[in-house]
Amino acid sequence: MFDYNERPDLAPFACTSAASKGRKYPEESSDPRPMFERDRDRVIHCAAFRRLEYKTQVFLNHEGDYYRTRLTHSLEVAQIGKAVALRLRLNSDLTEALALAHDLGHTPFGHTGEEVLNQLMQGYGGFEHNYQSFRVVNELEERYAEFDGLNLSWEVREGILKHSSPHDVPTRILDEFLPGVVPSIEGQLINYADEIAYNNHDIDDGIKSGYLTLDQLKEVELWQRMVSRVRERYPAIDDKRLVARTVSALIGMQITDICETTWANIQQYGINSLDDLRRVNRVLVHFSPQVEQENMALKKFLKEKLYRHHKVDKMRVKAEHVLSKLFEAYLKRPNLLPPKYHRRIEQNGVERTVADYLAGMTDRYALDDYKTLFETFERV
């Protein structure tokens, strides 16, 4: 019989399901799919993944059906991650599982929601979305009779905990997941797939919204270099197609740069196994110095021109108000929480339970809940 866990196509430093440290709860199954493939599928079918469709990336969900959400962002991260994984002969199933799971713990209203919950939870352990993603897959999802959570493999849970981006605050790493030790190359890869995805789709969404213009983008050297390449090939191209082709070219260039730089690092440090990686304990996945510098300039531009745009700031103020008021209300009257959360109060405390409830909300549900809750209070 063909063994799905045998992967002669993978590099010796790639993770394999056959060598996985396994699941928290042992499972007996006749399912022939490799462990990481099953992990990816469990993520896709969980409730937290579906809710990402209505969670903000930059623009509120109801502002238009064109703009990216946490769901479409996660799909784009998976696409970019898989492209790199295949070129470097890494485990694409593990890469996809990590990409699709990396934002499961994100709040409504984008990074503003996370900042607000973190402030509200000071004194109660704080709030950080990577650790919340870990809690979602480890305990908060309710799908199986035998255990809470999704019972994902050790490698996926480690990658979720150790995911980081420029937006993230440090995550508390549990002892069993080797604090201070770099994650697998697949885990490292997600950090940059995430960054490539959100930088490029924020440009696209920013232009579509009118918050950014092509004239403004002329000051970004990396963007202009890609624009010149596209115009050279398609001299008569219109602006709409120019943006689409330039974003595509930029993503392609950054994928190539990541692959070449990572491969050079693998050779330089003699990485021939996962044990070598843990021993060397270095981040191998990153941009080349030139592309890193250009990418930093692009991020600075987006921060100044898009993320601090006055209309985005209005959304931020609204999000702060809504989440703060909801947190205060449920803290005072936890009996208003859905019944399943009542059982969690005893285990996690009322503050953490309220934070779990709010973090699991979509943008739309948070706004509706705010309206319903305070209308109820006014009638009482």
N, C-alpha and C positions, 0 to 999 in steps of 0.2 A: 504494500500500500504506500502511496506517495506521502511523505512526511512534510506537511506544510511548514513545520518549524525549521527545517533545514534551509538555509539561505546561502548557497555558495556564491550568489551574486553580490553579497555584501562585503564591504571592506573589513579587515580584521579588527578595526577600532570601532565598528558600528555595534550598536546594541542588538541583541537577538532575543526573541521570545523564549527560545530554548534555554538561554542563560539567565533569564530574568530571576530576580530575587523573590518573585511570586506575589501573591495577594495576601492581604491582611487576614482574610477568612478563606481557608482552603475550599475549593469547589471541585466537585466531581462532575465531569461533563464529557459527552461524546462528540461535542462540537469540534470539528477539525481545524477551525480557524486559529491562527497564531494568536497569542495573548494580546499583543499590541493592536492587532486588527480588531479584536473583540472590544478592547478598551475604546478605540475610536468609535465603534458602533454604539457602545453604551453612552458615550458622550452625546452623539447625535440624537439619540432617542430620549434623552432626559429632559425634564421640564425646564430646568434652568437654561438649557441651550435654546429651547424654543422661545423663551422670554427675551432672549437677546434681540429678537426681531423688533421689539418696541423699546429698546434702550438706546439712549443718545450716544452718538460718537462726538460730533461737534454741534450739529443742528438738532433741535427737538424733532421727534418723530412726526408730529403733526404739521411741521412746516413744509413738507413736501415728500412725495413718495420716491423722489430721485436720490435723495441724500443717503449716505451710508449710515447704517446702524451698527450696533455691536455684532449683530449676526453677520451682515455682509462683510464687515471688517474681519471677523474671524475666518470667514471663507477665503478672503483674499490672503490672509496670513498663511492659511493652510496651502494655498496654491503656490505662494512664493517659497514657503518652507519645503514643500515637496519638490519643487524645481531644483533647489540647491541639494536636497538630500539625494536625489537621483544622480546628479552629476558627481557627487562625492562618494557615492555608493554607501550612503547612510541608510538607516531603517526608515523608510517613508511612512510606514504605518505608525510608528512611534511619533514621528514628526507631525503627522496629521492629528493624532490624538492630542498632543500637546498644544498645537495651534488652535484646535477647536475648543479646548478646555481652558485656555489661558485667561479668558475674560468671564468665566461663569459666575464669579463672585462680584462682578462690577455692579455698582449702584445705578439707579436711574440718574439722569441728568449729568452723565459723563464724569469727568474728574472733579467737577464741582461737588457732585453728590458724595464722592469719596472724601473730599476735604471736609465737608460739613459733618459727615458721620464720624470721621476721625476726631474732630474737635469735640463733638458731643460725647464721644466715648473716652475722652481723657479721664483717667482715674479708674477706668473699667477695662483697660487692656488695649484701648485704641481700636482703630479699624484700618485695615489694609486689604486691598482687593485681591492680591495674590494669595494671601493667607485665607481669605474668604472663599476663593475658588477651591482651595484645598479642602476647606470645611464642607463645601457643597458636595464634592465627590466623596469625601471621607465619612460624612455623617448626615448632612441635611437632606439629600435626595432620598425619596421614599418610594422604591420600586420593587424591592425584593423581600421575600418572606423571611429569609435567613439572617439579614443584616441591614443596617442603615447605610446610606451612601451607595456608591456604585461599585465598591470593592475593586478599584482599579489596581494595576500592577504597581510595584514599588517604584519603578523607573518613571512612570507617568506622574505619580504623586511627587516624586523628588523634583521633576522638571517643572511642575506647577509651582511648588514652593520656591524654587530658585530662579524663577523667571524675573527679570528686571528690565525696566526701561527708564529713560530720563524722568518720566512722570512719577515713578514709584518711590515710596519710602521703603527703608529696609524691612525685610520680612523676617519674622522669627522662624528659624529653622529648627525643627524638632531633632533631638539627638540621633534618632534612628536614621535620619536622612543626611548624615555627615556634614554638619555645619563647618564652614570654612573650606570645604572641598568643592571644586568646580563640578557642575553637572555634566552629563554626557554631552558629546558634540551635538547630538540632536537637540538637547535641552538648550545649549548655548545658541544654536541656530535660530530658535524661536525669538530670542531677543531682537535679532536683526531683521528677521522676516516681519515682525511686528512693526518695527521702525520704518522699514521700507514701505510697508502697506499704508500706515497712517500718514506719513509725510506726503505720499503721492496722491492718496485719495482726498486728503484735505486740500491740496491744490485744486484738484478737479471740482470738489464741492464748493470751495471758496469762489472759484470763477463762476460756476453755475449760479450761485446765490447773488453774485454781484459784489460780494465783500472784498474780493480780490480782482485785479485787472491785469491784463497782459502787459500793460505799460509799467505797472508796479513790479511785475516779475522780472523786468529787464535788469534790475539791480542784483539779481541772483545769478551768479556766474554759472553754476551748475545747470540751471534751467536754460539759460541762454545758449549754452553749448549744445544742449540737446535740441533746442529750437532750430539752431542753425543747421544741424544735421538733417532734420526733418524738412526744412525749407529747401535745402539743397537737392533733396530727392524729389520733393513735390512742390515746385515753385508756385503753382497756382492754388495751393490748398487754402480753404477758408479757415477762419479762426476756430470754429467748433471742432473741426477735424484735426486742426493743428494741436489743440490741447490734448485730444485723445491720443494722437500719435506720439506727442512729446512725453506724456506720462508713461506710455508703453515703452518708449525708448529709454527713459530714465530708469524704470524698473529693471529692464533687461540689462542695462549697463551695471547697475548696482548688484544684481544677482551674479553677473560675471566677475565683478570685483571681489565679492565675498568668496566665491568659489576659489579663485586664484590665490587670494591671500590666505584662506584657511588651508588650502593644500600645501602652500609653501611653509606654513607653520607646522603642519603635521610632519612634513619631511625634516624640517629644522630640528624639532624636538624628538624625533625618532619615535613617534607614536604608532605602535603596531598592535595595541590592544587597549581595552578599557583600563586595565591595571596600569599601563603606561600613562594614560591620561590622568588617572587619580594621583599617581606618583609625581608627575611633573607639575600637576595642579596649576595649570595656566589656562586662561581663556584663549582659545585658538581661533574662534570665529569673530572676525571684525573686518572693517573696511581697511583698505590701504591708506597710508597717511594722507595722500592727496584727496581721495574721495571722502575721508573722514572730515577733513577740514572744510571741504565744500558742503558736505552734508550738515555740518554745524551751522554754516552760514544760512542754509536753507531753513533749518529749524528756528534760528533766530528771527528770520524774516516772517515765518508763519506765526511765531509768538507775538511779534509786534503788530503785524498787519491783520491777522485773522483772529487769533485767540483773544486779543484785547480789543477787537472791534466793538464799538458801542452797542451793537445789536446782540452780540454774543454776551456782553457784560449784562445786558438786561435779562437774558435767560439765566445767567449765573445768580443774579440777585433774587429772581423768582424761585430758583431751585433752593437757595439757602433758606428762604422764608418757609417754603412748603415743607421741606424735610425737618427743619427745626421745630416747627409747630406740630408736625405729626409725631416726632420723637417725644416731645413734651406731653402731648395728649395721651399717647399710649403708655408712657411711663407712669402717669397719674392714674390711668384707668386700664390696666392690662387685661381686664375682663373683656374689653372690646376687641382684643386680638382673636383671630380664628381659633377654634378649639384645639387644633394640633399644636399651637404654640403654647397653650396653657401647660401642656405636659413638659415642655422644654424649660419653662421658667425655673422649676425646681433643680434641674440639672445645670443650667447655664447662667441663671440669674436673670432678672427682668430686663436689665439694660442690654445685655448681649442678645436676648431673645427679641427685643424690640428692634435692635440693629439688624438682626437676621431678617426680620419681617420687612423692614424698609429696604434693605439691600436687594431683596428678592423682587421688589416691585418694578414694574415698567414705568416709563415716564407717564404714560396715559393713565395708568392705574393710580399712581401717586397723586396726580392732579385730581382725578375723580374722587379718590378717597379723602383728600383734603376738603373738597367741596362738600361731600356727603357728611363727613365727620363734623365739620363746624356748623353746617346747617342743623345737624342733630343737636349740637350743644346749644345753639341759639333757641331751639324750640323747648329745650328742657327747662 
